[in-house]
Amino acid sequence: MSGDTTDLLNRRDQALLHAVAEDRCEIVPSAQPALFVDGRLCSDGDAGRRLISAGLVAQPGLGTGRWPARLTEVGEAELARTERDSGRT
């Protein structure tokens, strides 16, 4: 993923990356995966799918039910970059 693509992340995307990093998210795998935050369906379904398709959040394997959402290496790097750029530590 290029830096140009990750520069397009909005604050909601960044907040979702933080929630995933804090183990607060689950994914229901499918052709249109659903992201749950704190046990509730994410109101912006496109945001979860966008983060998965961008390679920032790992798509779980085959199966049914909810799976813990995990950041990819690219997602971890992007989260670190956004924290550094915003002055968060």
ABEGO torsion letter per residue (X at the ends): XBAAAAAABBAAAAAAAAAAAAGABBBBBBABBBBBBGGBBBABAAAAAAAAAAGABBBBBBEBEBBBBBBBAAAAAAAAAAAAAAGBX
